[in-house]
Amino acid sequence: MAGRSRSEQIEIIRGTRLFAGLTKRQLNAVAKTCSERSYATGDVLVKQLDYGQKMLALVSGRARVVRDGRTVGSVEAGEVVGEMSLIDGLPCSATVVAQTPIEAIILYRTAFLDLLATVPTLTRRLLLAQTARVRELDKRAAACG
């Protein structure tokens, strides 16, 4: 998956809900710290109870989300996995397994912590994105209850 230009990486990162509110300069700072990787069908992107050391923004493909051995959802291009553990340093809450070949942009925790210090708006954006996610989950739980 090598060979994407910085502007292509920025557009991919901008397309994720997590980074959508950042300026081009801030997105450039994020893109500078990211790497890219391809995953084959069946590969584990993140594993439940492992300490999260990375966040992945899916560029293409689809993966299933498994918690305690049970499939609880799926993620696809434009979505992010591993961000909660990246933020709080706690173990991953689910395993994410590639259902199709996946291309992803990866942000490692050490680079992420450096970014928080140099891109203050990122902290606010993360809070807003996580709040939106909690509200969405709350809505789903209320509909099931």
Residue pairs with C-beta under 8 A, 6 or more apart in sequence:
1 36
1 37
1 38
1 59
1 103
2 36
4 12
4 36
6 28
6 31
6 32
9 31
9 34
9 36
9 105
10 24
10 27
10 28
10 31
12 57
12 59
12 105
13 19
13 27
13 30
13 31
13 34
13 57
13 105
14 20
14 22
14 27
15 78
16 57
16 78
16 79
16 80
17 78
17 79
17 80
17 129
17 132
18 55
18 57
18 80
18 83
18 125
18 126
18 129
19 27
19 30
19 57
19 122
19 125
20 125
21 121
21 125
21 128
22 30
22 119
22 121
22 122
22 125
23 121
26 119
26 121
26 122
29 115
29 118
29 119
30 107
30 115
30 119
30 122
33 107
33 108
33 111
33 112
33 114
33 115
34 105
34 106
34 107
34 111
35 105
35 106
35 108
36 59
36 103
36 104
36 105
36 106
37 56
37 103
37 104
37 106
38 101
38 102
38 103
38 104
39 45
39 61
39 98
39 101
39 102
39 103
39 104
40 98
40 101
41 98
41 99
41 100
41 101
42 97
42 98
43 97
43 98
43 102
44 95
44 96
44 97
44 98
45 56
45 63
45 81
45 82
45 96
45 97
45 98
45 102
45 104
46 52
46 54
46 56
46 81
46 82
46 85
46 92
46 94
46 95
46 96
47 92
47 95
48 66
48 67
48 68
48 91
48 92
48 93
48 94
48 95
49 91
49 92
50 91
50 92
51 85
51 89
51 90
51 91
51 92
52 82
52 84
52 85
52 86
52 89
52 90
52 91
52 92
52 109
53 85
53 86
53 108
53 109
54 82
54 86
54 106
54 107
54 108
54 109
55 80
55 81
55 82
55 83
55 86
55 106
55 107
55 112
56 80
56 81
56 82
56 96
56 104
56 105
56 106
57 78
57 79
57 80
57 104
57 105
57 106
57 107
58 75
58 76
58 77
58 78
58 79
58 80
58 81
58 102
58 103
58 104
59 77
59 102
59 103
59 104
59 105
60 77
60 101
60 102
60 103
61 76
61 77
61 98
61 99
61 100
61 101
61 102
61 103
62 74
62 75
62 76
62 77
62 98
62 99
62 100
62 102
63 74
63 75
63 76
63 81
63 96
63 97
63 98
63 99
63 100
63 102
64 71
64 73
64 74
64 96
64 97
64 99
65 71
65 72
65 73
65 74
65 75
65 81
65 94
65 95
65 96
66 72
66 94
66 95
66 96
66 97
67 93
67 94
67 95
72 94
74 99
75 81
75 96
81 96
82 92
82 96
83 126
83 129
83 130
84 90
84 92
84 93
84 130
85 91
85 92
85 93
86 107
86 109
86 112
87 126
87 130
89 109
107 115
115 122
116 122
116 123
